[in-house]
Structure formats: structure tokens, C-alpha cells
């Protein structure tokens, strides 16, 4: 992707020829390393996929005629996990067949990305924020360069896009208790005066 924008919406178009679709797992990975599952073990022995995946789509329905998956549908995970990341760089679509015998080919795929901000804004925001210690098993601290922003806060999601926590930030230093979270990676979406950046948090 050559567009230097910060993401606020994504849709993914896939044209896949494959027999026995339940063998197929598909994943999308952003330039920042965030990965979501698009589809996994669906539609039994039916064939082919020609669809647009988006957070605004319908639930996947498996038809008997090919392509068994078509139209505008939801992925397994939410694309909103990518919101706040920069679109610039290499996006990777991984298509895996986890069973022998059946096979197929990825005919085409593309991304439609909407965004509003430039990388220079992200660079400036990056310099305002410190997040430590990371990884951690008890607490993390969010430190800003000052405390007088009009609007500052954060939202935390797991890598499946499930909402965990939302909190306003009114001080230079904010303590976040993650001792009760399951171990793994989380995404913290930090907003400062309508500028947004995503950082990764590792719970040990």
C-alpha cells in the first residue's frame, strides 16, 4: 500500500477458487503486524469464494452453488482493529489449506482503505506518548508530555477486536491495571485532540 493515511475503515475483496472450503483459513496482516482472521473452517465441502469482507457486512451464508461464499459479509474478526494504524507498507493476505487432497488458487484480492490523517501527524503523536513497562504482568503507565489536552483518552481491544476498556486521561501519568487480563497481546487506541494512534500492549 502506497497511501500515507491513518486507517478508519477497511474492506477486503477476495476471489478464491477452492474445493472443500472448510479446509481454508484466511488471515490479513497489516504493515504494523496486526493480524485478523477473515475466514476459518466454513462451508464444509462446498466450493469457491467471491466476496467483500467488511465490518458492515452480513453474516456468512454457505450456499450450495459456487461460489459458496459471496456478497458483502463479515470476517471472523473486526477490521476496526486496524483503525488508527497507518496504511503505508506491505499488507499480507495468508491463505492456508490445512488438509491434504483438495486445493485451489487465489485469483485476486484487494483492499479498500479509508483514512483521514497523514504520517507526519502520527510521528508527532508518537513523540507525545510513552507506554511502559511493556510487556508487563500487572500495570502499565501511559505518560503524556502534558496534561492540558482538550480531549485525551484511550480504548483497549484484544486482537479479535473485542472491547476491553475505555478511559479518559486527565493527568500526565495514567496507571492501567491489567493484572486480571489473560496473557497475550492487546491493542490500545490512544486519542489526543482527535488524533489517533494504536500501540500494542503485551500482558505476560
C-alpha positions in Angstrom: 0.0 0.0 0.0 1.5 3.4 -1.0 -1.2 5.6 0.5 0.2 7.5 3.5 -3.0 7.7 5.6 -4.3 6.6 9.0 -7.0 4.0 8.8 -10.6 4.5 9.8 -12.3 1.9 7.6 -11.3 -1.2 5.6 -13.0 -3.6 3.2 -11.3 -6.7 1.7 -12.2 -8.2 -1.7 -11.3 -11.8 -2.3 -11.7 -14.1 -5.4 -10.7 -17.6 -4.4 -11.2 -20.9 -6.3 -11.0 -23.8 -3.9 -12.8 -27.1 -3.4 -13.9 -28.1 0.1 -13.9 -24.6 1.6 -13.8 -25.9 5.2 -10.1 -26.7 4.6 -9.4 -23.0 4.1 -8.2 -20.4 6.7 -7.5 -16.8 5.6 -5.7 -14.1 7.6 -4.9 -10.4 6.9 -1.8 -8.8 8.4 -1.2 -5.1 8.4 2.2 -3.3 7.9 2.2 -2.8 11.7 2.0 -6.6 12.3 -1.6 -6.7 13.4 -3.4 -9.8 12.2 -7.0 -10.7 12.0 -8.8 -13.9 10.9 -11.0 -13.4 7.8 -12.5 -16.9 7.5 -11.8 -20.2 9.1 -13.2 -23.7 8.6 -16.5 -22.7 6.9 -18.9 -24.3 4.4 -17.9 -27.9 4.6 -17.4 -29.5 1.1 -18.7 -26.5 -0.9 -16.6 -24.6 -3.3 -15.1 -21.2 -4.0 -15.3 -17.7 -2.5 -16.1 -14.4 -4.3 -16.9 -11.8 -1.6 -16.2 -8.5 0.0 -15.4 -8.6 3.8 -16.3 -5.6 5.9 -17.5 -4.7 9.4 -20.8 -3.6 7.9 -21.5 -6.9 6.0 -23.9 -9.7 6.7 -23.1 -13.0 8.4 -21.5 -15.6 6.1 -24.1 -17.8 4.5 -22.9 -21.0 2.7 -24.8 -21.7 -0.5 -24.8 -25.0 -2.4 -23.9 -23.3 -5.7 -20.4 -21.9 -6.3 -19.2 -19.6 -5.0 -20.5 -20.8 -1.7 -19.5 -17.5 -0.1 -20.4 -14.4 -1.9 -21.7 -10.8 -1.4 -20.7 -8.4 1.3 -20.1 -10.3 4.5 -18.4 -10.1 8.0 -14.9 -11.6 8.7 -14.3 -13.6 11.8 -12.6 -10.7 13.4 -13.4 -7.0 13.1 -11.4 -4.8 10.7 -11.8 -1.9 13.3 -8.8 -3.4 15.0 -6.7 -1.7 12.3 -8.2 1.7 13.0 -5.5 4.3 13.8 -2.7 2.4 12.1 -1.0 3.8 9.1 -1.9 2.1 5.8 1.6 2.6 4.3 3.6 -0.6 3.7 3.1 -4.2 2.8 -0.2 -5.9 3.6 -0.2 -9.7 3.7 -3.1 -12.0 2.9 -2.4 -15.5 4.1 -4.5 -18.3 2.6 -3.8 -21.7 4.2 -5.2 -25.2 3.3 -4.9 -27.3 6.5 -5.9 -30.6 4.9 -4.4 -32.7 2.0 -6.2 -33.7 -1.2 -8.3 -30.6 -2.1 -6.7 -27.5 -3.4 -7.3 -24.2 -5.3 -5.9 -20.8 -6.2 -6.2 -17.2 -5.1 -7.3 -15.5 -8.3 -7.3 -11.9 -6.9 -7.6 -9.8 -3.8 -7.6 -6.1 -3.0 -8.1 -3.7 -0.1 -10.3 -0.6 0.0 -9.0 1.7 2.8 -10.4 4.9 4.0 -8.4 7.3 6.2 -8.0 10.9 7.2 -4.6 11.7 8.7 -1.1 11.8 7.4 2.0 10.0 8.7 3.5 13.3 9.9 0.6 13.6 12.4 1.3 10.1 13.6 5.0 10.9 14.0 4.2 14.0 16.1 1.8 12.0 18.3 4.3 9.2 18.7 6.6 11.7 20.4 4.0 12.8 22.9 3.3 9.3 24.3 5.3 6.8 26.4 3.8 3.4 27.4 5.7 1.4 30.0 6.6 -1.2 31.2 5.7 -3.2 28.1 5.5 -6.2 28.4 4.0 -6.3 31.9 2.0 -8.7 34.1 0.4 -6.2 36.5 0.3 -2.5 35.4 1.2 -0.2 32.5 1.7 3.5 32.6 0.5 5.9 29.9 2.6 9.0 30.0 1.9 12.2 28.0 4.1 15.2 27.5 1.5 17.4 29.3 -2.0 17.2 30.9 -3.9 20.1 29.4 -5.2 18.5 26.2 -8.9 19.2 25.4 -9.7 15.6 24.7 -7.4 12.7 25.7 -8.2 9.1 26.4 -7.8 5.5 25.2 -9.7 2.4 24.3 -8.3 -1.1 24.6 -9.2 -4.1 22.5 -8.0 -7.7 22.2 -6.7 -8.9 18.9 -10.1 -10.3 17.9 -11.5 -6.7 18.1 -13.4 -7.3 21.4 -13.7 -4.1 23.5 -11.9 -4.4 26.9 -11.7 -0.9 28.5 -12.2 2.8 27.8 -10.8 5.6 29.9 -10.3 9.4 29.8 -6.9 10.8 30.5 -6.6 13.9 32.7 -3.1 13.6 34.0 0.4 13.4 32.6 0.7 9.8 34.1 -2.2 7.3 34.0 -1.9 3.8 35.6 -3.8 0.9 33.9 -4.4 -2.3 35.8 -4.0 -5.3 33.6 -3.4 -7.9 36.3 -6.8 -9.6 35.6 -6.4 -9.8 31.8 -5.5 -13.1 30.1 -1.9 -13.3 28.8 -1.4 -12.1 25.2 -1.3 -9.1 23.0 -3.8 -6.1 23.3 -4.2 -3.0 21.2 -4.5 0.4 22.9 -6.1 3.1 20.7 -4.9 6.4 22.1 -6.8 9.6 21.2 -5.3 13.1 21.8 -7.4 16.1 20.5 -8.9 14.0 17.6 -5.5 12.5 16.6 -5.3 8.7 17.0 -2.5 6.2 17.3 -2.5 2.4 18.0 0.0 0.8 20.2 0.5 -2.8 21.2 0.5 -3.9 24.8 1.8 -7.4 25.9 0.3 -9.0 29.0 2.7 -11.6 30.3 
